[in-house]
Amino acid sequence: MKSNLSHVLMLAGAILAFVPIIAVDYLLDAYVRYKEKTIAQQYVETVSSQINLSAMDGVAALRKVVAESPSLCTPTFVTNAQVAIETSLNIKQFLVENNDNVQYCDAYGRIVAYSPLSQVLPVPGLTETVTVVKFAEMAMPALKISQAFGGARRVSVFVPLLSQSEAALSEPLGSAAMMRVTLTNGLSIVAIGDPASFDRRPANTEYVSAQSYAGQFPIKVELAVPFAILRANYADLDAVFTVLACIASAAFLLLNLSYARRTRMPAFDLERAIERNEIKPYYQPVINLRTGELVGCEVLCRWEKRNGQMIMPGAFIDYAEVTGLAIPMTLSLMQQVRNDLGDLCTTLPDMKISINLFEGHFRDGGIVEDVQAIFGQSPISFRQLVFEITERRPLNNSVATTSVIAGLHALGSRLAMDDAGTGHSNLAYLATLGIDVIKIDRIFVDMIKPGTTQVPVLDGLIAMAKDLDCEIVAEGVETEEQALYLRARGVLHAQGYIFAPALKAAAFKELALALGTAGAPQIDAAVPGLISTAA
C-alpha cells in the first residue's frame, strides 16, 4: 500500500514539475492584473483625493467667511470673501442668493454666471450641500457648496471639481482607457475615453478597473482599461518568464526525486480530519432587529485537532474547495447539524439553519440527493434549511446550476447569496437564479460609522434586494449604530458580535432556548437590550 502511494506521489510530483512551464501565461496575466490594478487604484485615489481637498477647502473657506462677517453683503463680508479667494488656489467666487436663486451680492460686485448640472445633494456629516455646476467660462465643472443663512438666504462658494483640464487628465491614460467622475446616483460629470464601451462590454471581455470615492462627498471616480491592451505591453516578459519556468521545472523535478527518497509523505491531514469528524460546526445566531428574537443561525466550521489546536476556516477552506474535499466536508457538517439541532428544531419549528455550499456542489445534482438522505427522516424539516452560495469561485448560470437550485427549492429549502456584491456574483442574475435571501457583507456594514446618516452603496444594495423581493440579512454587525441604521432602513435580520460570535452546539442551544422561553424584547426595545439578551 505504501509502495503504491509512493508511486502515485512520484508521478504527481513529476507532473507538477512541468506546471511552471504551463503556467507562464497564467502567472504573467496575474502579475499584469495586480500591477495594473495597483496603478489604476493609485490614479483614481489621487483624483478623488484632489476633488475632496478642493471641496473641503471650499467648506473651510465658506465657514470662515460666514463666521467672521457680522452680516451678509456688507463691506466686511466682501473683503473677507476677496481675501479667501486670493489666498486659495481653488476658490473662484462667493455668492449670496435667496431660495429662488435671486443674487444679492458676491465677492466682486457682478452677476455670477453659473448653471446647475445636478440636483442639490446633501453631504453626510456636513451641514453644507453640494451642487455640480457649469461656472462662468470654465471648461471643467465646478462644485457649488452652499450653506443656509437664516430662513430665506444661502451663501455659496464655487470651487473647480479638478484643477486639471480633461486633456491633462487623459495624458497619463492610454487611448483605450476610460475615466469618469460621477455622482453616486449615477449622473456623469466628467468622462474621458468611451465609457459606453465599458458599460456595454461583452461578458468575455476583461477590463482592469478601479474606483474611489471623494471622501464623504457623493462623488465617485472610475478608471477602466481593456486587459488585452495592457497585456500586450508585457510581451517582452514572456520570454523571461518562459526561461525562468524551465529552470524552475528542472529544479523542482530534481528536488522532488531527492525528497521522495529522503522522507515519507504524510497522509492528507484535512482528509483525515473530515473522516475523524474534526471539522466541527459552530452556530452564529441570526437576530430579528425589530423584535430581538432568534430567527436562525449560520453554520460555520472550525478544525478542532485532537491535540487541542483550533484552526480557523480561512486556513483550509480554499484548499478544501480546490481539492474537492469541500463536498465530503459539507456532508459531514450537515450530518453533525442534524444530530446537534434536531431536538431544537422541533422545539423552534420556525428557526432557519443556513449552510454554506460551494461552486462544486452546483456541477451536478448530488447535493440535492444528499440533503434528502440526511434530513429526510430527521426532525429538521427542509423548509428550515437555507443554503448559502459562497463567492470564492464564480458560479456559472448553467443548466446544472439551475437544476440544483430548482431541486433545493422543490424540497422547500431556500437559497441565499452570501457576501453579495463582493466576490464573483453578478448582481444582474440574482433574480434569474432564484435567490431568496441576500446577505450583506460586513465591508458594507463597516461603512456605518458614528454619526453616519447615509451610506449610498449600502442603501443601494438594500434597495436592490427589496426590488428583487429578497429577504435581507446583514453580516458583521458589531455596533449599536450599525444595528439602528440597518433597522431604520428595513433590514430585519442580522448577525454579528454585537449579538454573539459563532457558538458551539451546546452554547447555541442554550441561547436559543433562553430566547425562546424567556421571550424576546419588545419591538420598540433599543438595540443594547438585544446585546444584553444575547450575552
N, C-alpha and C positions, 0 to 999 in steps of 0.2 A: 504493500500500500504506500509506504514511504517512498519507495523507488518510483512508483507511478507518479506520485505527487511531485517528486524531484524532476522527473522528465517533463511534466506539464509546465512547471515553473521555468525550467531551462528554455523550453520552446517559447513561452510567453516573454521571457527576457530577450531572446533573440529577435522576436518580432518587434518588441518595444525599442530595440536598438535602432531600428530604422524610422521610428516615429519622428525624430527631429528633421530628417530629410523631407518626409511627407508633410510635416507641419510648418515648413518655411513660410508658405503663403499665409497660413493662419496666424503665425506669430507676428509676421510683418504687418498684417492687417490690424492685429490687436495693438501693436506699437503705434501705428498711424492713428488709429482711433483715439488712443489715450493721449498722444502728444497733441493732435489737432483739437481734441475736445478741451484740453487744458488751455491751449491758445485761444480758442473761441470763448471759453468761460472768462478768461482774463480780459478779453476785449469787451464783452458785454458788461462785466463788472466795472470796468473803467468808465464806460459810457454812462451806466446807470449811476455811478458814484458822482460823475460830473453833474448830472441832472439833479441829484439830491443836494449836492453842495450849492448849486445855483439857486435852487428853490429855498433851501434853509437860509441862505444869505438874504434872500428877499423877505422871508419871515422875520428874521432878526432885525433887518433894517425897518420893516414896517412897524414892528412893535416899539422900536427905539424912537422913531419919529412921532408916533402917537403918544408915547409916554412923555416925551419932552415938549410937546406942544399943548398949551393950555386949551386951545380950541382949534378947530379946523379952518383952513383958508385965511389964516392970519399971516402977517409978515414972518412971525416966528416959525409957523408951520412951513411956509415956503422955503425959508432959509434952511431949516432942518432937512427938508426934502432934498434941496440942492446939494447940501453937504454930503448926505448919504449917497447921492448919485456920483458925486465927484470922487468919493473915497472908495467906491466899489467898481470892480470890473464888470459886474453882472447887471446891476440895477440900471434901468433905462428911463423910468418915469414913475411918478406918483400921481394918483388921481383920486379926487373926492367926487362922488356922484350919489344920486338917490337911487331908490329901488326901481325907478323907471328909466335908469341909465341917463338921466339928465346930469350933465357935468357941471360941477360948481367951480372947481379950481384944480390946478396941477402945479408942478414944480416950476414951470417956465411961462405960465400965463398964455397958453394957447390950447386950441382944441386937440384932444388926444385922439388920433385916428387908430381905431382897432376894430376888429370884427371877430366875434366868438366862433371857434371851430368845434367846441364841445359844450356840453351842459356843465353847470356848476356842480363840482364834486366835493364832498367832504373829505377831510384828511384825518385818518384815525390818529387820535392823540393830540390833535391841534384844534384850536378854535377857528382858525382860518379855513377858507375854502379855496379851491384852485379851479381855474378855467384855462383851457388851451385857446389861444387867440392868434390871429394874424395882426401883428403890431407894426404900424407905420409902413416903411418900405423894406423891413427885414425879410429876407428870404426864409430864414429859419423860424418856425413857430415860436411863440413866447408863452410864458405862464403868467397869468394874471392872478396874483394871490391877494385875496380880499379879506377884510375884517369888518364886521358890522360895528357901526358907531351910532349909538342911540337906536331909535326905532326905525328911522327912515333913511339914514345915510350909511355909506360904507366907504372905507379907504382902501385903495388898491395900490399894489406895486407891480411893475412889469419887469420880468427877467427873461432873457432868452432861454429856450429849452436847452440848447447847447451852444457853446461859443464857436464851434467849427461849422463850416458850411457842409452841405451834403457831399460836395466834391472831396473835401478834406477827410470826411468820414469814410468815403468809399476807397480812398487811396490805398490803405493797407489791406483791403479786401481784394480777392481775385474777381475776375469778370463773372464767374458763375455764382458768386456769393450773394446771399440775401440778408440784409439787415433792416430791421424795422423797429420803430418805437410806437407802442400802442398804449392806450388806456386799458385798465384791467377789464373794462366792459367790452373790449374788442375794437374800439374806434382807433383807426390807424392815424398817427400823427406825422411820422417821417418814415418813408420807405425807400430803400436803396436796393437795386437789383430787381428781381422778379419774384415778389412774394407769392404771386398766384401759382407759379410753377411748384413752389414748395407746398402750398396748401393743397394742390391737386396732384401731388406726386403719386405715382403708381405704388402699389404695395411692395413691389420688388426693387424699388429704387431707394437706396440708403443715403441718408444725409447725416453729417456730423453737425449737431445743433447744440445751442446753449441759450440760456435765458437768465435774466436777473431783474430784480425789482429796485426801483429808485427809493430805497429806504422805506418810509411809511407812506410815501406818495403813491397814488394808484396808477403808476406808470411802469410798463414792462418793456425791456429791451430784449430782442431776439436776434440770433445770428444762425444761419444755416448754410452749409456748403455741401454739394454732392460729394459723397465719399469717393466715387470713381475719379473725380478731378484731383482730389488730394492724394489719392493713392498713386496716381501717375507721377507725382513729383518725387516719389521714393524709389523709382526704378533702379537707381544705382545701388541701393542696399540689397536688392535681390541676390546679386552675385555674392556679396559679402556674407549674407545670411546662409546661402547655399554651401559655401566653403566651410563656415563655422558648423553647420549642421552635419556635414560629412565627418568633420573631425570629432564632433560630439558623439555621433553614432558609433564610430570606431572605438572611441574611448569607453563608451557605455557597454559595448559588446565585450570588450576585454575585462572590464570591471565585473560585469555580470558573471562571466565564466569563473573569474577568480573568487567572487563572493559565494557562488554556488558550491565551490569546493571547500570553502573555509567555514561556512556557517550553515545552520539548519534554519529553514524558513518557517516561522511560526504560522499557525493557522490564522485565519482571518478573525480578528478579535470581535468585530461587530457581528459577524455571522454567528459566532458562538454566543455573544451576548443576547441575540434575539432568541436563540434556541433555549437559553437558560432563563428567559424572562427577566433579564437585567434591564431592559428598556421599559421603564415604568411610566404609567400615565399620571400626570398631575392635572388638576382641575382648577381653572381660573373662573371665578364666578362672573356671571353677566347680570347686571343690576338694572332694574327699571328706574330711570332718573326721576320719574314723577311720583311713584309710589314707594320706592325703596325695596320692592320685592325682588327676590332672587328668581330670575326667569330662566336661568340655564347656566351653562358653563362651556368653556372651550377646552378640549383635551389637548394638553401639551405633553411633552415627554422629557424624561431625564434618564441618563445612563447611570445606574447605580451599580458600580462594580462590587464584587464580593469583598474586596479589601476596604470597602467604605468610601472609596473615591467617587465623587459625583462629577459627571461630565455633562455640561450643558449642550443642548441640541445643536447650537451653531458649530460645534466641533465635529459633528458626524452626519448631520442631515444631508449636506451636499454630497458626501461620499456615498451615503445610502442610496440617494437618488441616481447617481451616476452608475453605480454597480447593480442597480435593480433590487437591492436589499430593502428599499423603501416599501415594496409591496408586502413581503412577509412581515416586516416590522409593523405596518399598519394593521395587518391581520392579528398579530399578537396584541397590539394595543386595543383593538376592538373586542377581542375575547376578554381582556382584563377589564375593560369598561363594562362589559356585560356582567361580569362577576362582581365588580365593585358597586355598581349603581342600580342593579336590578331591583332590589327592595326599595330603594329611594324613589325610583321612577314610578313604582306602584303607589307609594305614598303621595308623590307630587306628580300627577299624570300630565300636567301642562309644562313641566320642565323640559327644556331643549338641551340636547347634547351635541356640540359641534366637533366634528372630527375632520382633520386635515387629510386631503387627498393630494396626490402628486400627478404630474403630467403623464407618467407611465400608466396610471390607473385608467386613463381615458383612451388607451390604444385598443382595448378590447373590452368585452362585456363581462370579464371575470369578476370585477369588483361588485357588480350587481348580484351575482350568484353568491359571492362571499357574504355580502350583507344579509341576504336572505338566510343563508345557512347559520350565521352567528346569532342574528337577532330574531329569526323567525319564530322560535319557540321560547323566547325569553320574555321577562316582564317588561322589557324596554320595547315600546311599540315603534314601528317605522316612522310614524308621524312625529316622534320625539327626536328624530335624528336630523341633523343639519350637516351637510358635507361641504367643507370649505375647499375651494380651488386655490391652491397656492400659486405664486407667480415666479418661482425660481427658474422655471423654464417656460417658453412660450406654449400656450395651449392652442392647438390648431382647431379652427372651426370646421372639423371634418365630419364625415358620416359616423365614424367610430365615436367621436366625442359626443355628438348629439344623441347617439344611440345610448351611451352610458347615462347621460343626463336624463333622457326620457325614461330609461329603466328605473333610475332612482326616484324620479317624480312619480312613476307608476306605483311604486311601493308606498308612496305617501310622504317620502322624505323631501327635504328642501335643499337647495344649493345656495351657497354663499360665495361671493368673490372677496377673497382675503386681500388686504393691503391694496385696495382699488386705487389705481392711478399712479402706483409707484414702480411697478415692475413691467412685465411683458403684456399685461392685459390691455386690450384695445377697448376703451370705454364705448366705442361705437357699436360693438357687437354684444354688449351685455344683454340687451333685450332679445337678440336672436338666439342666444344660448339658453335663455330661460332662467336667468339668475333671480333668486327670490330675495336675497339679503346682500347688501353691500356693507363691507366692513371698512371703516375709515381708518387709515393707518395713523400711527402716533405722530408721524412727522407733520401731519396737518394739524393734529390736536395740539402739538407743541407750539404752533404759531399763536395760540391763545395765551397772551401774557396779561399780567395785572393791568387793568385799565383799558384793555383792548375792546373796541366797540364793533369792529368789522374785520373779518379775515376773508377777503374776496375769493381766494382759491378754495378754502374750506366751505364757504357759503355756496359757491358754485357746485361743489361736489354734492352737498346736501340737496340742493335744488334738483340736480340731475337725478339723484336717487329717488326723490319724490316724483319727478316726472315719469320715471320708469316704474312707479308703484312698487318700489322695493323697500323692504324693511331696512333700517339703518342701525348699525352697531358701531360705536366709537371705541377704538382701542387706545391703550396707553393713557387713560385719564388719571392724572396724578394730583391735580389741584382743584380746589373748590371753584376757582374762577372758570376753569375749563368745563367742569360739570354744569355750572349755571349757564354758561354761554351755549353749550350744546342743548341743554334742556329748553332754553328760550327759543331755539330755532327748530324745535320739534323733534330732536333726536331723543328717542325714548330709552334706548338700551346702550349700556356702556360697560366696559371692563377696564381695570387698571389698578395700580397700587393704592389709590385713594380708597378703594373698597377692600381689596385683598389681593395678595400675589397668588400665583399658582400653588394649590394646596394638594397634599396627599389625600388619598381617598377618605381616610377616617376624619381628617380635619374638615374636608369639604362637606361630608355628610353631616357632621356636627353643626356646621354653619347653616347648611340648607334646612335642616330640621329646626334649628333655632329660629330662623326667619319664618319658617312655615308655621311653627306652633305659637311663637310669641306675637306674630302679626307684624306686618310691615308698617313703617311710619306713614303718616297721613300724606295726602298728595301735596299739601302746602308746606310740608316739613322742609327745612333747609337742608342742604347737602351735608353739612357737618353731622347731622343726625344719621345719615347713611353711613358715614365713616365710622362713627362710634358703634353702630349696629354691627357693621362688618368686622370691626376689630374684636 
